[in-house]
Amino acid sequence: MLKASDLNVYYGPIHAVKGVSFEVNEGEIVTLIGANGAGKSTILKTVSGLMRTRGGSIEFLGTGISAAAPHRIVRLGIAHVPEGRRIFTSMTVEENLDMGAYTAPPAELEEDKEAVFERFPRLKERRKQVAGTLSGGEQQMLAMGRALMSHPKLLMLDEPSMGLAPILVEQVFDIIRSLHDAGTTILLVEQNAEMALAIADRAYVLETGRVAISGTGAELARSEQIRKAYLGG
């Protein structure tokens, strides 16, 4: 579904992503793990068109998207839930969902919102509430719900558990599993390596902008090197 080859991405003179290659097959959960500053979020921004690679290529369903505008990438079927959620805090929950549906036919808007509310009942209770007044967990649900309004073939999640209490982290990962079970392919960036590896089909470990190791989620969860570096074992 998604194939990135030899990506090189810079922040000014800083070479943040150095020759990274990876792929995501249809129906998989693939996770990128690594320390802060390893290049994980930069890769997601590059896939979604918010940053540009200075070398290498990105293909989605056989179409080159390295130079595509972000709105075109959304229309192709990629939705990006950014780090920090980035909801529209002055809009209501319902208005945020409307914003996520700008690529969908207007006739489907209400049905799609009801589908999101069915998945996230708490959002239905707060549909008229200003989004900036929601709790952190509710804001994360809203960010994910907004992304689902575009009917993504590939859902990219950047640090969905960041700043959440442990019980809410469990809820977020339950939601990720249910989305995957419903047929959504997922590319996940996550600091909680243990939980990410537990649900991932495959994983890539990034160190200072490069892929240091890759394998199945189960393989990396059992790796002594990974356990010492990321799992506290």
C-alpha positions in Angstrom: 0.0 0.0 0.0 2.7 2.5 1.0 6.3 2.3 0.0 9.0 4.8 1.0 12.4 4.4 -0.5 15.6 6.2 0.6 14.0 9.2 2.2 16.2 12.1 3.1 14.5 15.0 4.9 16.1 18.1 6.3 15.2 20.9 8.7 17.3 23.6 7.2 20.8 22.2 7.5 19.9 19.4 9.9 19.6 16.0 8.2 16.7 14.6 10.1 15.9 11.5 8.1 18.8 9.7 6.4 18.0 7.2 3.7 15.0 5.6 5.4 13.1 2.9 3.5 10.0 1.1 4.7 6.7 -0.3 3.5 3.2 -0.8 4.8 1.1 -3.6 3.3 -2.7 -3.4 3.1 -4.4 -4.6 6.3 -1.3 -4.2 8.5 -0.4 -2.2 11.6 3.1 -1.0 11.2 4.8 0.9 13.9 7.8 3.2 14.0 9.5 3.4 17.4 12.6 5.1 18.6 13.9 7.8 20.9 12.8 11.5 20.7 14.4 13.1 17.7 14.9 9.8 15.8 12.8 11.1 12.8 9.5 9.3 13.4 7.2 12.3 13.3 9.2 13.8 10.4 8.5 10.7 8.3 4.8 10.9 8.9 4.8 14.6 7.9 6.7 13.8 4.8 4.3 11.0 3.8 1.3 13.4 4.3 3.0 16.2 2.2 3.7 18.6 5.1 7.4 18.2 4.5 9.4 17.4 1.4 12.0 14.8 0.8 15.3 15.9 -0.8 15.9 12.4 -2.1 14.1 9.2 -2.4 10.4 8.5 -3.3 7.1 7.7 -1.7 4.4 5.6 -3.4 0.8 5.1 -2.3 -1.2 2.4 -4.1 1.3 2.6 -6.9 1.1 6.4 -7.3 4.0 8.6 -6.6 3.1 11.2 -3.9 6.5 12.7 -3.1 5.6 16.0 -4.7 1.8 15.9 -4.1 0.0 18.6 -2.1 -1.4 17.5 1.3 -5.0 17.9 0.2 -4.4 15.6 -2.8 -2.8 13.0 -0.5 -5.9 13.1 1.7 -8.1 12.6 -1.3 -6.0 9.6 -2.3 -6.8 8.0 1.1 -4.2 8.9 3.7 -5.3 10.6 6.9 -2.8 11.9 9.5 -3.5 12.4 13.1 -0.6 14.6 14.2 1.3 14.6 17.4 -0.4 16.8 20.0 -3.8 16.1 18.3 -4.1 19.6 16.7 -7.9 19.8 16.8 -9.7 23.1 16.1 -10.0 24.2 19.7 -12.4 27.1 19.2 -14.9 24.9 17.1 -17.3 22.4 18.5 -16.8 18.7 18.4 -19.3 18.5 15.5 -17.6 21.3 13.6 -14.3 19.5 13.9 -15.8 16.4 12.4 -17.3 18.5 9.6 -13.8 19.8 8.8 -12.5 16.3 8.5 -15.2 15.4 5.9 -14.3 18.1 3.3 -13.3 15.4 0.8 -16.4 13.3 1.3 -19.8 13.7 -0.5 -22.0 16.1 1.4 -24.8 13.5 1.3 -22.8 11.2 3.4 -21.9 13.7 6.1 -24.6 13.0 8.7 -24.2 9.2 8.2 -20.4 9.4 8.6 -20.8 11.6 11.8 -23.2 9.0 13.3 -20.6 6.3 12.6 -18.0 8.3 14.4 -20.4 8.9 17.3 -21.1 5.2 17.5 -17.4 4.4 17.8 -16.9 7.3 20.2 -20.0 7.7 22.3 -18.4 10.3 24.5 -18.1 12.6 21.5 -21.8 12.2 20.8 -22.5 13.4 24.3 -20.3 16.5 23.7 -21.1 17.1 20.1 -22.0 20.8 20.7 -19.2 21.3 23.2 -16.2 23.5 22.3 -13.4 21.2 21.5 -10.8 23.1 23.5 -12.7 22.3 26.7 -12.5 18.5 26.2 -10.2 16.3 28.3 -7.0 15.1 26.7 -8.4 11.6 26.0 -11.6 13.1 24.5 -9.4 15.4 22.3 -7.5 12.4 21.1 -10.8 10.6 20.2 -11.9 13.7 18.4 -8.7 13.9 16.4 -9.0 10.2 15.4 -12.7 10.7 14.6 -12.0 13.7 12.4 -9.5 11.6 10.5 -12.0 8.8 10.0 -14.4 11.3 8.4 -12.3 11.2 5.2 -12.7 7.4 4.8 -8.9 6.8 4.9 -7.4 3.7 3.4 -4.3 4.4 5.5 -4.5 6.0 9.0 -1.3 7.5 10.3 -1.3 8.1 14.1 1.5 10.2 15.7 1.9 9.5 19.4 -1.8 8.9 20.2 -1.1 8.0 23.8 1.0 11.1 24.6 0.1 12.8 27.8 -2.8 10.5 28.7 -3.4 8.6 31.9 -2.7 4.8 31.8 -6.4 3.9 31.7 -6.9 6.2 28.7 -3.8 4.8 26.9 -5.5 1.4 27.2 -8.7 2.8 25.7 -6.8 4.4 22.8 -5.0 1.2 21.9 -8.3 -0.7 22.1 -9.7 1.8 19.6 -6.6 1.3 17.3 -7.2 -2.5 17.5 -10.9 -2.1 16.6 -10.1 0.2 13.7 -7.7 -2.4 12.4 -10.2 -5.2 12.9 -12.6 -3.1 10.8 -10.2 -3.1 7.9 -8.2 0.1 8.3 -4.4 -0.1 7.6 -2.4 1.8 10.2 1.0 3.4 10.4 1.7 4.1 14.1 4.4 6.3 15.7 4.4 5.7 19.4 6.7 6.3 22.4 5.0 3.4 24.3 7.1 0.8 22.5 5.7 -2.1 24.5 2.1 -1.5 23.6 3.0 -0.5 20.0 4.9 -3.8 19.5 2.1 -5.8 21.1 -0.4 -4.7 18.3 2.0 -4.3 15.4 2.3 -6.8 12.5 5.7 -5.3 11.7 8.0 -2.6 13.2 10.9 -0.4 12.4 13.3 1.0 15.0 14.7 4.4 14.2 17.9 5.8 15.6 19.2 9.3 14.6 17.3 9.3 11.4 18.1 5.8 10.2 16.4 2.4 10.4 18.5 0.5 12.9 16.4 -2.7 13.0 13.1 -4.0 11.6 11.0 -7.2 12.0 7.7 -8.4 13.2 6.2 -6.8 16.3 6.6 -10.1 18.2 10.2 -10.5 17.1 11.2 -7.1 18.3 9.3 -7.5 21.5 11.4 -10.5 22.3 14.7 -8.9 21.2 17.1 -8.4 24.1 18.5 -5.3 22.4 15.0 -3.7 22.0 14.0 -4.7 25.6 17.0 -3.0 27.1 16.6 0.1 25.0 12.9 0.7 24.9 11.0 -1.8 27.1 12.9 -1.3 30.4 13.9 -5.0 30.5 
